Amino acid sequence: MSKTIPTLDFGEAITQAAKRILQFHGRARRSEYWWAMLVVVLSGIILTPFAALVLDLATIPLTFRRLHDTGRSGWWWGIGAILKYGFLIFFFGECIIMIAGAMTDITFDGYGAAAAYAFFAKYTIWALLILAYNVMMLVFMCMDSEPYENEYGESPKYVDDDEEL
């Protein structure tokens, strides 16, 4: 019993991704993921920001399935969402507080520079964590499929020759 690798061209990959657009379970091959992401990025450049956001949200299930294909939980995606949205919420929240303080003439009696350094250090570290997460996810998305069935299902890439007969 040997394993063969069926090919998946652009059209097949996009069709596969579109058919399972709301499906979080199962597995997705690299070609399905990367061709769909190319379409999303190019559409985001051409279409309105709202359409790009909708397309970006539509890739969440695909990202889950791609992670499943490498043997990882789809919730790795959630770690990035927490990091990114947490950064935005806290960063802009603190900016609003600082602007409001400046507008109301609140003085920090010599703590201004220290507060600025702490603000810069905190968000630099947070940004570096997001960068490290994105590099890790890029590695995960580029990894080959697990060749055998894993807890998320059969391999969509590696097919037993006996099954094709």
N, C-alpha and C positions, 0 to 999 in steps of 0.2 A: 504494500500500500504506500504509494508515494504521493507527494503533494505537488500540485501544479498551481501556477499563479495566473488566473485569468486577467486580461487587460481591462482597463476601465478608461475610456477616452473622455474628452471634455463633455460631449453631449450626454453620455451615459452617467457621468458623475453628477452633472447638474440635475438630470432627471431623477436620479437616486436621492439626491439631497432634497429636491422639491417634493417628492412623494412622501418623505418622512419628516417634513418640516416641523411638526409638533411632537415628534416621537423622541422621548428622552432615553428609552431603553434600547438595547441592542448596541451594535458596533458600526463605525464608519471608517472606511479606508482613508489613507492619506490623500489619494487623488480626489475622492469625493469632498473632503474637507478643503483642500487647497484650491480646487477649481471653484467651489462655491464662494470661498473667501475672496478670490480674485473678482468674481462677479459682484459681490457686495461692495468691495472697495471701489471698483470702477463705477458702479451705480451711484455710490456715495459722492463721487466726484462730479458726476453728470446731473444727478437729481437734486431735489431740495434737501436741506438738512433733516427735515422731518421724515422723508422717505428713507434717507440713509439710516436714521435712528431705528425705524421699523425693521429695515433689513438687518441691521446689526443685532437687534433683539431676536430676530428669527434665526440667528446663528447659534443661539445658546443651546438648543437641543443638539445641534450638530456637534458642538464642542463637547458636550457630555458624551455623545456616542464615540467621538474620536478618542477621548480619554479612556473610555471603556475598551476600545480596541487595543490600547497599550496596557490594559490590565489595571487601570487606575479608576478611582471613583470620579464621577462627573462633578462631585462637589469641590474638586480642586478649582473649578471655575468660580465657585462661591467665595473662596479665599480672596481671589483677585477683586471681586465685586466689593467685598467688605473693605479691602485696602483702598481701592480707588474712590469709592463713594464716601468712605470715612474721611479720607484726605480732603475731599472737596467740601464736605460739610464743616469739618473743624477749621480748615484753612479760611474759608470765606466767613465763617462765624467769628473767628478771632479778628479778621480784617474789619468786619463791621463794628466789633467792640472797640478796636483801636481807633477807627474813624470817629465813632460816637464819642469816645473819650477825648479826642483831639478837638472835636466841635464844642464840647462842653467845658473846655479848659481844665480838664482834670490833669493835675501834674503828678508825676511819679517820683518827684524829689530825688533825682539822681539815678533812678532805676531805669530810665529810658533806654540807655545803651545796653544794659544787661538784658532788659526785656526783649530788645530787638535781636540780640545775639541768641537768646534762648528760642525766640520765634524762628529765626533762620535755621538754627541747629536742629530743632524738632522737625521741621518740615523737610529739611535736607535728608535727614535719616529716613523719614517716611517715604520720600521720593526714591531714595536708594532701595528701600524694601520693595516698592512697586516695580522698579527696574529689575531687581533680582527675580521677582515673581514672573515678570514678562519674559525674561530670558529662560527661566525654568519651563514655562508653558511653551515657548517656542521649541525647546528641546523635546518636550513631550509630544507636541504636534508633529514633529519631524521623525519621531521614532517609528520603526517598523511595527507592523501588527504582530500580536502574539499569534504564532502559527497554529495553535490548537484552541479548542473551545476553552473559554475562561468563564468566570462567574456571570459574565454579561451576555454570553451566547457564543454561537459558532463563529469562526473566523470568516469574514466576508471575502478575504483575500486568498487564503490558502484552502484549496478545495481538494478533497481526496479524489484521485483518479478513478477509484472504484465507484464513487457516487455518480460520475458522469456517464457511466455505461448503462 
